[in-house]
Amino acid sequence: MRGVFGKEKILIVQALVFIVVFVASFIHTATAQALLQIGAQAPDFSLKDIEGKDISLSQYAQKKAVVVLFWSTWSAKSPNALKRFEDFYKKYKDRGIQVIAINADNQTISNEDMEKIKNLGKELDITFPMLLDKALKTFHEYSVIALPSTIIVSEGKITYELPGLPLVGTEDMFDYLLVLAGEQLKKKMEPKYKPRHDAIADTNLARGFVKKKRYEMAYPLFKKAIEKDPKYMLPYVELAKLYELDGKRTEAEEAFRKALAIESENVVVMSELGYFLTKTGRTKEAVEILEKAVKVNSYTPAHYYYAYALAKNGQMERALNAFDSALSLNPYDPLIYSLRGEVYENGKMLKESASDYKKALGLILKIKE
């Protein structure tokens, strides 16, 4: 029996090595762009609604704004989001506001899923299109990191995005929609920040060079984007990650710190810096930063980076609870399973580790299809 168990253990370890290498190669090229997409071109999509009719984003190009709501029946806040947008849609649909709900229950929608989706739509009396996202292609194209998540598109560009349904953030978003609908607000609304288009172009070009491993071409473009628009956070994050990928940890931390000095409560920067600090062994500082990040909004990476930092800091029970929080927001992010798999592996829980790594691999293969 010992010999059999020993062989099984060896096979599990071999599987772990293969999966870790594959997942790591993908993770290094995948960057959290969520919450940093303002000003970017909105990817077009054509999906079937729950009655089988084709609906595309481009068919509403003449609207002042298109609200794209990603939701699921298993997400506790999704029904509230659907109901809130239905009330708004009924009142303002004749003022150039269109709402579209894209369901993200599962990668493959079963008959049972379809019944739940239709029943909830009837229960809430939803009148705007409810679309089905086959293989979650649109979900991934929009870098959705939590359910529900709202993205507002105007003139073909992303002008607003909000993960989850936070109390204050939700009211600010509806104030923004009210202005688009032509309402006069009693309170003064601050103009929504939009990054410079040339800074976005330089950043996107640089990201393309990173994917091709042409790092020498990417560095100056990220730096130019920062010079053109110092308030645009994405090039700082991408530059820091490139430095780290290139083994330049000091420069990577400097890039993160510069971004945080400009926008001290940017949840993406806080999260990525916290993750970086965890990987460099400064877990206490990482936990402190990530604790602040998880309180900002429903940004899923903040939760699983926090979980990873807690585990590295020897707080396993809290770490697993934090991983559960991340999964409740977005069970389709492979990095959640990859990091938890590593935590299980370090804790000698090889079967649990192998299961998580395989889940991460399966999600990555689906995304790359």
Secondary structure by P-SEA (a helix, b strand, c coil): caaaaaaaaaaaaaaaaaaaaaaaaaaaaccccccccccccccccccccccbbbbbccccccccbbbbbbbcccccaaaaaaaaaaaaaaacccccbbbbbbbcccccccaaaaaaaaaaaaaaccccbbbbbccaaaaaaaccccccbbbbbcccccccccccccaaaaaaaaaaaaaaacccccccccccccccaaaaaaaaaaaaaaaacaaaaaaaaaaaaaaacccccaaaaaaaaaaaaacaaaaaaaaaaaaaaaccccaaaaaaaaaaaaaacaaaaaaaaaaaaaaccccaaaaaaaaaaaaaacaaaaaaaaaaaaaaaccccaaaaaaaaaaaaaacaaaaaaaaaaaaaaaaaaaac
